[in-house]
Amino acid sequence: MSTQAELVVDARCGTGESPVWSAAEQALYWVDIPGRALHRWSPDGHRHWTGEEMLACIAPRADAPGQWIAGMESGLFSIEPQDGGTLAATPLAQVAHARPGMRFNDGRCDRQGRFWAGTMLMDMGAGAHVGRLYRHDGYGQLPSLQLEALIVPNGLAFSPDGRTMYLSDSHPSVQAIWAFDYDTATGTPTNRRLFVDMNPLPGRPDGAAVDADGCYWICGNDAGLVHRFTPQGKLDRSLEVPVKKPAMCAFGGPKLDTLFVTSIRPGGDLSDQPLAGGVFALRPGTQGIAEPAFGS
């Protein structure tokens, strides 16, 4: 086992997020939020498509191969790559943001195929508790508001049995990860409790994944680390990536034993991290779980 991070794509994403492994294609998809782009990498090469709104989180559609549900700026959309490098986007549901200047952020499907996604104010410096967490059950329905008063909702993940939901807030004033009991029949989280206080640990909590052992992997933004926590919230290990701002991780590869990590390329001097914004691969010696498609 080697835990040395390997560069997969020197993508130079402004904010690389929401990596999703497609087993059918043996390919990794992810988004660049400010670049308004959907990216795809496989051993055959790297492509990307751009749209008219920023897109922040994606999940494949069970009923439409090649199409994705995406949380964007004004709401949830169905997106599909087009010839010529563009994205076709069909509105699924709009949301009433708490104030102007907001967009969707982190999101994923639960084990039953419901799509969960949070919203945030793009001006993080304001520290405004206007972020919300939504659940979208299916076509023809409006997203259901589940939580309010968040700043930067992040770190969504579900335990292997689907009965625990994880959520973080990555704003510097919060830096907390919570666990919830999750009713898989109704899609209802209850019993919110602190899972990990990230304040004394290196890095702010960002995007996350869960492995087959039920351990929770989360990117330590600003610290160049990916942390693994046991189901009891104990820090088990921390793996390094060669950039300061890893953003989200996902398991992939033929055996789901590769941990892909997207990252952020900030402005300013990058002489100490020229690969910022790239996608990296780690082989941590554990396997992930196939992510459900929306509507599955």
Stockholm file with secondary structure:
# STOCKHOLM 1.0

chainA/1-296         MSTQAELVVDARCGTGESPVWSAAEQALYWVDIPGRALHRWSPDGHRHWTGEEMLACIAPRADAPGQWIAGMESGLFSIEPQDGGTLAATPLAQVAHARPGMRFNDGRCDRQGRFWAGTMLMDMGAGAHVGRLYRHDGYGQLPSLQLEALIVPNGLAFSPDGRTMYLSDSHPSVQAIWAFDYDTATGTPTNRRLFVDMNPLPGRPDGAAVDADGCYWICGNDAGLVHRFTPQGKLDRSLEVPVKKPAMCAFGGPKLDTLFVTSIRPGGDLSDQPLAGGVFALRPGTQGIAEPAFGS
#=GR chainA/1-296 SS CCCCCEEEECCCCSBEEEEEEETTTTEEEEEETTTTEEEEEETTEEEEEECSSCCCEEEEBTTSTTCEEEECSSEEEEEEECTTSBEEEEEEEECCCSSSSEEEEEEEECTTSCEEEEEEESCGGGCCSCEEEEEECSTTSCCEEEEEEESSEEEEEECTTSCEEEEEECSTTTCEEEEEEEETTTTEEEEEEEEEECTTSSSEEEEEEEBTTSCEEEEEETTTEEEEECTTSCEEEEEECSSSCEEEEEEESTTSCEEEEEEBCCSSCCTTCTTTTCEEEECCSCCBCCCCCBTC
#=GC SS_cons         CCCCCEEEECCCCSBEEEEEEETTTTEEEEEETTTTEEEEEETTEEEEEECSSCCCEEEEBTTSTTCEEEECSSEEEEEEECTTSBEEEEEEEECCCSSSSEEEEEEEECTTSCEEEEEEESCGGGCCSCEEEEEECSTTSCCEEEEEEESSEEEEEECTTSCEEEEEECSTTTCEEEEEEEETTTTEEEEEEEEEECTTSSSEEEEEEEBTTSCEEEEEETTTEEEEECTTSCEEEEEECSSSCEEEEEEESTTSCEEEEEEBCCSSCCTTCTTTTCEEEECCSCCBCCCCCBTC
//
